[in-house]
Amino acid sequence: MQKLSGTFTVMVTPFAPDEQLDEKGFRENIDWYIDEGIHGVICLGSTGEFANLSIEERKSVIDITIDQVKGRVPVIAGTAANSTRETIEMTKYAKDAGADAALIVAPFYGLPTQEDLYEHYKSISENVSIPIMVYNNPGFSGVDMLPPLIERLAAFDNILYLKESTGDIKRVHELLRRCGDSIDVWCGWDDLAYEFFFLGCRGWVAPIANFMPKTAAELFTLVEKKEYEKAKALFFNMLPLLSYLEEGQLLAKVKEAMNMIGKAGGKPRRPFLPITGEQRGELRRMLSEVGLI
């Protein structure tokens, strides 16, 4: 089995004004990402608002993604839920639909212990034979999956990837020291992408690739080719936007950026609101500075 690598767009789920899925826009976005050279796509990540979609909607998004991609790039499907039972159900669905891997964030309510989390992922691994990307995002889930836990999970044959989203580069050092090649660490913190790649991490789950897919993919490619100075210059050009996204309201900012460049972003599903008029002015200025509008 060939391991996944590269920059993957963690796609927004575009909604029409009535908050229903904009399927036409979603399909057009997927084609554009692929045409721009993205290495893969992810549906139903945090940026895809999976927690605000019903089970039926999530299954529909997976089906549409697989159908539109048509094998041109790898597809990772977010399959997380708060219960182990529902996560297994969604992960089985993604596997049967044709996804190449499943992205699974820690249960995001109730503050599970490290042992709770171990048993959660162990059950998923044992019940579904699909490559799994463990997703550590304590800022969203409320619980930090510590390096000793990741080291234990890496022993499972199909737990192959970790999306690391603590924003602490020292955490990456510790994970690589402990786990070596037993699990591939992927960047889950946009304004540390260059450092992740330079350390040898194999991928980037990239919200910014919703509106800068070609540039985001190029950053990974340049580091792979050891063209470090070119990669650093490209990264610094992106850095104001990367840092802006990590300051908060990432979803609303990404969707508005897509709207501004003529792609299907739409508005977030409530309770999340669009950014303000003042924020839109700032975002427009930043997009203009990098030549997107």
C-alpha positions as CSV (number, residue, x, y, z in Angstrom):
1,M,0.0,0.0,0.0
2,Q,1.5,3.3,-1.1
3,K,1.6,5.9,1.7
4,L,-0.2,9.2,1.2
5,S,1.9,12.4,1.2
6,G,1.7,16.0,0.1
7,T,-0.6,19.0,0.6
8,F,-4.2,18.1,0.9
9,T,-7.1,20.6,0.7
10,V,-9.2,20.1,3.8
11,M,-12.3,21.3,1.9
12,V,-15.1,23.5,3.0
13,T,-18.6,22.3,2.6
14,P,-20.3,25.1,0.7
15,F,-23.8,25.9,1.6
16,A,-26.6,27.8,-0.4
17,P,-28.3,30.7,1.3
18,D,-30.8,28.2,2.9
19,E,-27.9,26.3,4.5
20,Q,-28.4,23.3,2.2
21,L,-25.4,21.8,0.5
22,D,-24.3,23.6,-2.7
23,E,-23.5,20.4,-4.6
24,K,-22.8,22.1,-7.9
25,G,-20.3,24.5,-6.2
26,F,-18.7,21.7,-4.2
27,R,-18.1,19.6,-7.3
28,E,-16.7,22.7,-9.2
29,N,-14.3,23.3,-6.2
30,I,-13.0,19.8,-6.3
31,D,-12.2,20.0,-10.0
32,W,-10.4,23.3,-9.4
33,Y,-8.3,22.0,-6.6
34,I,-7.2,19.1,-8.8
35,D,-6.6,21.3,-11.8
36,E,-4.4,23.5,-9.6
37,G,-2.2,20.5,-8.7
38,I,-3.3,19.7,-5.2
39,H,-1.9,16.3,-4.0
40,G,-5.2,15.2,-2.4
41,V,-8.5,16.3,-0.8
42,I,-10.1,15.8,2.5
43,C,-13.9,16.1,3.1
44,L,-15.5,16.5,6.5
45,G,-12.6,17.9,8.4
46,S,-13.1,20.7,10.9
47,T,-13.1,23.2,7.9
48,G,-15.8,21.0,6.3
49,E,-18.1,21.6,9.3
50,F,-18.6,17.9,9.9
51,A,-20.0,18.5,13.4
52,N,-22.8,20.6,12.0
53,L,-23.9,18.0,9.5
54,S,-26.3,15.1,10.0
55,I,-25.1,11.6,9.4
56,E,-27.0,11.5,6.1
57,E,-25.4,14.7,5.0
58,R,-22.0,13.5,5.9
59,K,-22.5,10.3,3.9
60,S,-23.7,12.4,1.0
61,V,-20.6,14.6,1.1
62,I,-18.4,11.5,1.1
63,D,-20.3,10.1,-1.9
64,I,-20.1,13.3,-3.8
65,T,-16.4,13.7,-3.1
66,I,-15.5,10.2,-4.3
67,D,-17.7,10.5,-7.4
68,Q,-16.3,13.9,-8.4
69,V,-12.6,13.0,-7.7
70,K,-12.9,9.8,-9.8
71,G,-9.5,8.5,-8.6
72,R,-7.5,11.5,-9.8
73,V,-6.1,12.2,-6.4
74,P,-6.4,10.4,-3.0
75,V,-9.4,11.2,-0.8
76,I,-9.4,11.3,3.0
77,A,-12.8,11.3,4.6
78,G,-13.5,12.7,8.1
79,T,-15.4,10.1,10.0
80,A,-15.2,11.3,13.6
81,A,-18.1,11.3,16.0
82,N,-18.4,11.5,19.8
83,S,-19.2,7.9,20.2
84,T,-17.0,5.0,19.1
85,R,-20.0,3.2,17.7
86,E,-20.9,6.1,15.3
87,T,-17.3,6.6,14.4
88,I,-17.0,3.0,13.3
89,E,-20.2,3.3,11.3
90,M,-19.0,6.4,9.5
91,T,-15.5,4.9,8.9
92,K,-17.0,1.7,7.5
93,Y,-19.1,3.9,5.2
94,A,-16.1,5.8,4.0
95,K,-14.2,2.6,3.3
96,D,-17.1,1.1,1.3
97,A,-17.5,4.4,-0.6
98,G,-13.9,4.2,-1.8
99,A,-12.0,6.7,0.5
100,D,-8.3,6.1,0.7
101,A,-8.1,6.9,4.4
102,A,-10.2,8.2,7.3
103,L,-9.4,11.3,9.4
104,I,-10.6,10.9,13.0
105,V,-10.4,13.6,15.6
106,A,-10.6,12.7,19.3
107,P,-14.1,12.7,20.7
108,F,-14.9,16.3,21.3
109,Y,-17.1,16.4,24.4
110,G,-16.7,14.8,27.8
111,L,-12.9,15.0,28.1
112,P,-11.9,11.4,27.6
113,T,-8.8,10.1,29.4
114,Q,-5.7,8.9,27.5
115,E,-6.9,5.3,28.1
116,D,-10.4,6.1,26.9
117,L,-8.8,7.5,23.7
118,Y,-6.6,4.4,23.3
119,E,-9.6,2.1,23.5
120,H,-11.6,4.3,21.1
121,Y,-9.0,4.2,18.3
122,K,-8.2,0.5,19.0
123,S,-11.8,-0.4,18.5
124,I,-11.9,1.6,15.2
125,S,-8.7,0.0,14.0
126,E,-9.8,-3.5,14.8
127,N,-13.3,-3.0,13.1
128,V,-12.4,-1.2,9.9
129,S,-9.5,-2.1,7.6
130,I,-8.8,1.4,6.2
131,P,-5.8,3.6,6.8
132,I,-6.5,5.9,9.7
133,M,-5.2,9.5,10.3
134,V,-5.4,10.3,14.0
135,Y,-6.2,13.9,14.5
136,N,-5.0,15.7,17.6
137,N,-6.6,19.1,18.0
138,P,-6.9,19.9,21.7
139,G,-8.1,23.4,20.9
140,F,-11.2,22.0,19.3
141,S,-11.7,18.6,21.0
142,G,-10.7,19.8,24.5
143,V,-8.3,16.8,25.0
144,D,-4.7,16.5,24.1
145,M,-3.5,13.2,22.7
146,L,0.0,13.0,24.3
147,P,3.1,11.5,22.7
148,P,3.0,8.2,24.7
149,L,-0.6,7.6,23.5
150,I,0.4,8.3,19.9
151,E,3.3,5.9,20.3
152,R,1.0,3.2,21.4
153,L,-1.5,3.8,18.6
154,A,1.3,3.8,16.0
155,A,1.7,0.0,16.7
156,F,-1.6,-0.7,14.9
157,D,-1.1,-1.7,11.3
158,N,-3.7,0.7,9.9
159,I,-3.0,3.7,12.1
160,L,-0.5,5.3,9.7
161,Y,-0.9,9.1,10.0
162,L,-1.2,11.8,12.7
163,K,-2.5,15.3,12.0
164,E,-0.8,17.3,14.7
165,S,-2.6,20.5,15.6
166,T,-1.2,21.7,19.0
167,G,0.8,24.5,17.4
168,D,3.9,23.4,19.4
169,I,6.8,22.6,17.2
170,K,8.5,20.9,20.2
171,R,5.7,18.4,20.2
172,V,6.7,17.4,16.6
173,H,10.2,16.8,17.8
174,E,9.0,14.5,20.5
175,L,6.7,12.6,18.2
176,L,9.4,12.0,15.6
177,R,11.8,10.9,18.3
178,R,9.4,8.5,19.9
179,C,7.6,7.1,16.8
180,G,10.2,7.3,14.0
181,D,8.8,5.8,10.9
182,S,5.9,4.0,12.6
183,I,3.5,6.9,12.0
184,D,3.7,9.8,9.5
185,V,3.2,13.2,11.2
186,W,1.3,15.7,9.1
187,C,1.1,19.4,9.6
188,G,-2.2,20.6,11.2
189,W,-1.1,24.1,12.1
190,D,-0.9,26.4,9.0
191,D,1.8,28.9,10.0
192,L,4.2,26.0,10.9
193,A,4.0,24.2,7.6
194,Y,7.6,25.0,6.5
195,E,9.0,23.8,9.8
196,F,6.9,20.6,9.6
197,F,8.2,19.8,6.1
198,F,11.8,20.7,7.0
199,L,11.7,18.2,9.8
200,G,10.6,15.5,7.3
201,C,6.9,15.4,8.0
202,R,5.0,13.9,5.1
203,G,1.9,16.0,4.6
204,W,-0.1,19.1,5.3
205,V,-3.9,19.2,6.0
206,A,-4.2,22.7,4.6
207,P,-7.2,25.0,5.1
208,I,-5.5,27.7,3.0
209,A,-5.5,25.3,0.1
210,N,-9.2,26.1,-0.3
211,F,-8.2,29.3,-2.0
212,M,-4.4,28.9,-2.6
213,P,-4.1,25.2,-3.7
214,K,-1.4,25.7,-6.2
215,T,0.9,27.6,-3.9
216,A,0.2,25.3,-0.9
217,A,1.1,22.3,-3.0
218,E,4.2,24.0,-4.3
219,L,5.5,24.5,-0.8
220,F,5.6,20.8,-0.1
221,T,7.1,20.1,-3.6
222,L,9.9,22.6,-3.1
223,V,10.9,21.1,0.2
224,E,10.8,17.6,-1.2
225,K,13.2,18.8,-3.9
226,K,15.4,20.3,-1.2
227,E,15.0,23.8,-2.7
228,Y,14.8,25.2,0.7
229,E,15.5,28.9,-0.1
230,K,12.7,28.9,-2.7
231,A,10.4,27.1,-0.2
232,K,11.2,29.6,2.5
233,A,10.5,32.6,0.3
234,L,7.2,31.1,-0.8
235,F,6.3,30.3,2.8
236,F,7.1,33.9,3.9
237,N,4.9,35.2,1.1
238,M,2.0,33.1,2.5
239,L,2.8,33.7,6.1
240,P,0.6,36.7,6.8
241,L,-2.5,34.8,5.5
242,L,-1.4,31.6,7.4
243,S,-1.1,33.5,10.6
244,Y,-4.4,35.3,10.0
245,L,-6.2,32.1,9.6
246,E,-4.8,30.6,12.8
247,E,-5.9,33.7,14.9
248,G,-9.5,32.4,15.0
249,Q,-12.7,32.2,12.9
250,L,-10.7,30.1,10.5
251,L,-13.8,28.6,8.8
252,A,-15.5,32.0,8.2
253,K,-12.3,33.5,6.9
254,V,-11.6,30.6,4.5
255,K,-15.2,30.7,3.1
256,E,-15.1,34.4,2.6
257,A,-11.7,34.2,0.9
258,M,-13.2,31.6,-1.5
259,N,-16.2,33.9,-2.2
260,M,-13.8,36.8,-3.0
261,I,-11.9,34.8,-5.6
262,G,-15.1,33.5,-7.2
263,K,-15.2,30.0,-5.7
264,A,-18.1,28.4,-3.8
265,G,-17.5,29.2,-0.2
266,G,-20.9,30.4,0.9
267,K,-21.5,31.2,4.6
268,P,-20.9,29.0,7.6
269,R,-23.8,27.0,9.0
270,R,-25.2,28.6,12.2
271,P,-24.3,29.0,15.0
272,F,-21.1,30.2,13.1
273,L,-21.4,33.6,11.5
274,P,-19.6,35.2,8.6
275,I,-16.8,37.7,9.3
276,T,-17.6,41.3,9.7
277,G,-17.3,44.0,7.1
278,E,-14.1,45.3,8.7
279,Q,-12.6,41.9,8.6
280,R,-13.6,41.5,5.0
281,G,-11.7,44.6,4.1
282,E,-8.6,43.3,5.9
283,L,-8.9,39.9,4.1
284,R,-9.4,41.5,0.7
285,R,-6.2,43.6,1.3
286,M,-4.2,40.4,2.1
287,L,-5.6,38.5,-0.9
288,S,-4.6,41.4,-3.1
289,E,-1.1,41.5,-1.7
290,V,-0.5,37.9,-2.8
291,G,-2.2,38.5,-6.2
292,L,-5.3,36.5,-5.7
293,I,-7.7,39.4,-6.5
